[in-house]
Amino acid sequence: MENRPQLVIIVGSVREGRFGPVVASWVAQQAGLHGVFKVEVVDLAEIDVPLALPAASPKHARDDYPRPAGMAALTSALTNADAFVVVTPEYNHSYPASLKAAIDWHFTQWAAKPVAFVSYGGAAGGRHAVLHLENVLTELHAVTVRDGLAFPNYFTSWQDGRPLDPGSAAYARTVLDQLAWWAIALRSAREAVPYPG
């Protein structure tokens, strides 16, 4: 049990009145019931993530990249993770600047690790944000899993901290099953041979 893969659930929105923590809490509960992962929730609203970046690339600077001290918890969580769930809203058909900044401050921490997405929004349920995130994280050598969860019109489709759709828990299990498979396979691969990216 101690060798369980580490799942980091990232709350991507820092907007006042955001719904992300509610979604992330439910996802963490589903991951706990799933039983494969050790689970950590990282809320970007609690971390210093500046928009201005150093001149050097984190890809080349690696461990010497000059990150603010207030970002140490985020960097540590990303480094130790075997898998990620990114919880994101959709802002103007894309994802929040806070999430882009958190991604851009890192590089090797994402490589050869699986990422699943849980999105929420209006009619599209945040799918535009996810499509953009898939492109970005593929560039960082992450592996995006096929299935995800999208919650359209979350303001009417959730009650008491959970989605009203009774199928949501089963969908979450499917996503977590895929994520677990990739997390275990990729961790074994990284331990056997350093990732060449």
Contacts in CASP RR format, 6 or more apart in sequence:
PFRMAT RR
TARGET T0000
AUTHOR 0000-0000-0000
METHOD contacts of the structure
MODEL  1
MENRPQLVIIVGSVREGRFGPVVASWVAQQAGLHGVFKVEVVDLAEIDVP
LALPAASPKHARDDYPRPAGMAALTSALTNADAFVVVTPEYNHSYPASLK
AAIDWHFTQWAAKPVAFVSYGGAAGGRHAVLHLENVLTELHAVTVRDGLA
FPNYFTSWQDGRPLDPGSAAYARTVLDQLAWWAIALRSAREAVPYPG
4 35 0 8 1.000
4 36 0 8 1.000
4 37 0 8 1.000
4 38 0 8 1.000
5 36 0 8 1.000
5 37 0 8 1.000
5 38 0 8 1.000
5 82 0 8 1.000
5 83 0 8 1.000
5 180 0 8 1.000
5 183 0 8 1.000
5 184 0 8 1.000
5 187 0 8 1.000
6 37 0 8 1.000
6 38 0 8 1.000
6 40 0 8 1.000
6 80 0 8 1.000
6 81 0 8 1.000
6 82 0 8 1.000
6 83 0 8 1.000
7 31 0 8 1.000
7 37 0 8 1.000
7 38 0 8 1.000
7 39 0 8 1.000
7 40 0 8 1.000
7 81 0 8 1.000
7 82 0 8 1.000
7 83 0 8 1.000
7 84 0 8 1.000
7 85 0 8 1.000
7 179 0 8 1.000
7 183 0 8 1.000
8 40 0 8 1.000
8 41 0 8 1.000
8 42 0 8 1.000
8 77 0 8 1.000
8 78 0 8 1.000
8 80 0 8 1.000
8 81 0 8 1.000
8 83 0 8 1.000
8 84 0 8 1.000
8 85 0 8 1.000
9 24 0 8 1.000
9 27 0 8 1.000
9 28 0 8 1.000
9 31 0 8 1.000
9 39 0 8 1.000
9 40 0 8 1.000
9 41 0 8 1.000
9 42 0 8 1.000
9 84 0 8 1.000
9 85 0 8 1.000
9 87 0 8 1.000
10 24 0 8 1.000
10 42 0 8 1.000
10 44 0 8 1.000
10 84 0 8 1.000
10 85 0 8 1.000
10 86 0 8 1.000
10 87 0 8 1.000
10 99 0 8 1.000
10 102 0 8 1.000
11 18 0 8 1.000
11 20 0 8 1.000
11 21 0 8 1.000
11 24 0 8 1.000
11 41 0 8 1.000
11 42 0 8 1.000
11 43 0 8 1.000
11 44 0 8 1.000
11 45 0 8 1.000
11 87 0 8 1.000
12 20 0 8 1.000
12 44 0 8 1.000
12 86 0 8 1.000
12 87 0 8 1.000
12 88 0 8 1.000
12 89 0 8 1.000
12 95 0 8 1.000
12 96 0 8 1.000
12 98 0 8 1.000
12 99 0 8 1.000
12 102 0 8 1.000
13 19 0 8 1.000
13 20 0 8 1.000
13 44 0 8 1.000
13 45 0 8 1.000
13 88 0 8 1.000
13 89 0 8 1.000
13 96 0 8 1.000
13 98 0 8 1.000
13 99 0 8 1.000
14 44 0 8 1.000
14 45 0 8 1.000
14 96 0 8 1.000
14 98 0 8 1.000
15 89 0 8 1.000
15 96 0 8 1.000
18 45 0 8 1.000
18 89 0 8 1.000
19 89 0 8 1.000
19 120 0 8 1.000
19 154 0 8 1.000
19 155 0 8 1.000
19 158 0 8 1.000
20 87 0 8 1.000
20 89 0 8 1.000
20 120 0 8 1.000
21 43 0 8 1.000
22 158 0 8 1.000
22 161 0 8 1.000
23 87 0 8 1.000
23 118 0 8 1.000
23 120 0 8 1.000
23 151 0 8 1.000
23 154 0 8 1.000
24 41 0 8 1.000
24 43 0 8 1.000
24 87 0 8 1.000
24 118 0 8 1.000
25 41 0 8 1.000
25 161 0 8 1.000
26 161 0 8 1.000
26 162 0 8 1.000
26 163 0 8 1.000
27 85 0 8 1.000
27 87 0 8 1.000
27 118 0 8 1.000
27 149 0 8 1.000
27 172 0 8 1.000
28 39 0 8 1.000
28 41 0 8 1.000
30 169 0 8 1.000
30 172 0 8 1.000
30 173 0 8 1.000
30 176 0 8 1.000
31 37 0 8 1.000
31 39 0 8 1.000
31 85 0 8 1.000
31 176 0 8 1.000
32 39 0 8 1.000
33 169 0 8 1.000
34 172 0 8 1.000
34 173 0 8 1.000
34 176 0 8 1.000
34 177 0 8 1.000
34 180 0 8 1.000
36 176 0 8 1.000
36 180 0 8 1.000
37 83 0 8 1.000
37 176 0 8 1.000
37 180 0 8 1.000
37 183 0 8 1.000
40 77 0 8 1.000
40 81 0 8 1.000
42 73 0 8 1.000
42 74 0 8 1.000
42 77 0 8 1.000
44 74 0 8 1.000
44 98 0 8 1.000
44 99 0 8 1.000
44 102 0 8 1.000
45 98 0 8 1.000
47 70 0 8 1.000
47 71 0 8 1.000
47 73 0 8 1.000
47 74 0 8 1.000
47 102 0 8 1.000
48 68 0 8 1.000
48 69 0 8 1.000
48 70 0 8 1.000
48 71 0 8 1.000
49 71 0 8 1.000
49 74 0 8 1.000
49 98 0 8 1.000
49 101 0 8 1.000
49 102 0 8 1.000
49 105 0 8 1.000
50 68 0 8 1.000
50 101 0 8 1.000
51 97 0 8 1.000
51 101 0 8 1.000
53 104 0 8 1.000
53 105 0 8 1.000
54 61 0 8 1.000
54 65 0 8 1.000
54 66 0 8 1.000
56 65 0 8 1.000
56 66 0 8 1.000
57 107 0 8 1.000
58 65 0 8 1.000
58 104 0 8 1.000
58 105 0 8 1.000
58 106 0 8 1.000
58 107 0 8 1.000
58 108 0 8 1.000
59 107 0 8 1.000
59 108 0 8 1.000
62 107 0 8 1.000
62 108 0 8 1.000
65 105 0 8 1.000
67 75 0 8 1.000
67 105 0 8 1.000
71 105 0 8 1.000
74 102 0 8 1.000
74 105 0 8 1.000
75 105 0 8 1.000
75 106 0 8 1.000
75 109 0 8 1.000
78 84 0 8 1.000
78 106 0 8 1.000
78 109 0 8 1.000
78 110 0 8 1.000
79 109 0 8 1.000
81 109 0 8 1.000
81 113 0 8 1.000
82 113 0 8 1.000
82 183 0 8 1.000
82 184 0 8 1.000
82 186 0 8 1.000
82 187 0 8 1.000
83 113 0 8 1.000
83 114 0 8 1.000
83 115 0 8 1.000
83 116 0 8 1.000
83 179 0 8 1.000
83 180 0 8 1.000
83 182 0 8 1.000
83 183 0 8 1.000
84 110 0 8 1.000
84 113 0 8 1.000
84 114 0 8 1.000
84 115 0 8 1.000
84 116 0 8 1.000
84 142 0 8 1.000
85 115 0 8 1.000
85 116 0 8 1.000
85 117 0 8 1.000
85 118 0 8 1.000
85 175 0 8 1.000
85 179 0 8 1.000
86 99 0 8 1.000
86 115 0 8 1.000
86 116 0 8 1.000
86 117 0 8 1.000
86 118 0 8 1.000
86 133 0 8 1.000
87 118 0 8 1.000
87 119 0 8 1.000
87 120 0 8 1.000
88 95 0 8 1.000
88 96 0 8 1.000
88 99 0 8 1.000
88 117 0 8 1.000
88 118 0 8 1.000
88 119 0 8 1.000
88 120 0 8 1.000
88 126 0 8 1.000
88 129 0 8 1.000
88 130 0 8 1.000
88 133 0 8 1.000
89 95 0 8 1.000
89 96 0 8 1.000
89 119 0 8 1.000
89 120 0 8 1.000
89 121 0 8 1.000
89 126 0 8 1.000
89 129 0 8 1.000
90 119 0 8 1.000
90 120 0 8 1.000
90 121 0 8 1.000
90 122 0 8 1.000
90 124 0 8 1.000
90 125 0 8 1.000
90 126 0 8 1.000
90 127 0 8 1.000
90 128 0 8 1.000
90 129 0 8 1.000
91 129 0 8 1.000
93 128 0 8 1.000
93 129 0 8 1.000
94 128 0 8 1.000
94 129 0 8 1.000
94 132 0 8 1.000
95 129 0 8 1.000
95 130 0 8 1.000
95 132 0 8 1.000
95 133 0 8 1.000
99 133 0 8 1.000
100 136 0 8 1.000
103 110 0 8 1.000
103 136 0 8 1.000
103 137 0 8 1.000
103 140 0 8 1.000
106 140 0 8 1.000
107 140 0 8 1.000
110 137 0 8 1.000
110 140 0 8 1.000
110 141 0 8 1.000
110 142 0 8 1.000
111 140 0 8 1.000
111 141 0 8 1.000
111 142 0 8 1.000
111 195 0 8 1.000
111 197 0 8 1.000
112 141 0 8 1.000
112 142 0 8 1.000
112 143 0 8 1.000
112 186 0 8 1.000
112 189 0 8 1.000
112 190 0 8 1.000
112 195 0 8 1.000
113 142 0 8 1.000
113 143 0 8 1.000
113 183 0 8 1.000
113 186 0 8 1.000
114 142 0 8 1.000
114 143 0 8 1.000
114 144 0 8 1.000
114 145 0 8 1.000
114 178 0 8 1.000
114 179 0 8 1.000
114 182 0 8 1.000
114 183 0 8 1.000
114 186 0 8 1.000
115 133 0 8 1.000
115 137 0 8 1.000
115 142 0 8 1.000
115 143 0 8 1.000
115 144 0 8 1.000
115 145 0 8 1.000
116 144 0 8 1.000
116 145 0 8 1.000
116 147 0 8 1.000
116 148 0 8 1.000
116 175 0 8 1.000
116 176 0 8 1.000
116 178 0 8 1.000
116 179 0 8 1.000
117 130 0 8 1.000
117 133 0 8 1.000
117 134 0 8 1.000
117 144 0 8 1.000
117 148 0 8 1.000
117 149 0 8 1.000
118 148 0 8 1.000
118 149 0 8 1.000
118 150 0 8 1.000
118 151 0 8 1.000
118 175 0 8 1.000
119 125 0 8 1.000
119 126 0 8 1.000
119 127 0 8 1.000
119 129 0 8 1.000
119 130 0 8 1.000
119 149 0 8 1.000
119 150 0 8 1.000
119 151 0 8 1.000
120 126 0 8 1.000
120 150 0 8 1.000
120 151 0 8 1.000
120 154 0 8 1.000
121 151 0 8 1.000
121 152 0 8 1.000
121 153 0 8 1.000
121 154 0 8 1.000
122 152 0 8 1.000
122 153 0 8 1.000
122 154 0 8 1.000
122 155 0 8 1.000
123 152 0 8 1.000
123 153 0 8 1.000
124 150 0 8 1.000
124 152 0 8 1.000
125 150 0 8 1.000
125 151 0 8 1.000
125 152 0 8 1.000
125 153 0 8 1.000
125 154 0 8 1.000
126 150 0 8 1.000
126 152 0 8 1.000
127 150 0 8 1.000
130 148 0 8 1.000
130 150 0 8 1.000
133 144 0 8 1.000
134 144 0 8 1.000
137 144 0 8 1.000
138 144 0 8 1.000
141 195 0 8 1.000
141 197 0 8 1.000
143 182 0 8 1.000
143 186 0 8 1.000
145 175 0 8 1.000
145 178 0 8 1.000
145 179 0 8 1.000
145 182 0 8 1.000
146 178 0 8 1.000
147 171 0 8 1.000
147 174 0 8 1.000
147 175 0 8 1.000
147 178 0 8 1.000
148 171 0 8 1.000
148 175 0 8 1.000
149 168 0 8 1.000
149 171 0 8 1.000
149 172 0 8 1.000
149 175 0 8 1.000
151 157 0 8 1.000
151 158 0 8 1.000
151 163 0 8 1.000
157 163 0 8 1.000
157 164 0 8 1.000
157 165 0 8 1.000
158 164 0 8 1.000
162 168 0 8 1.000
189 195 0 8 1.000
END
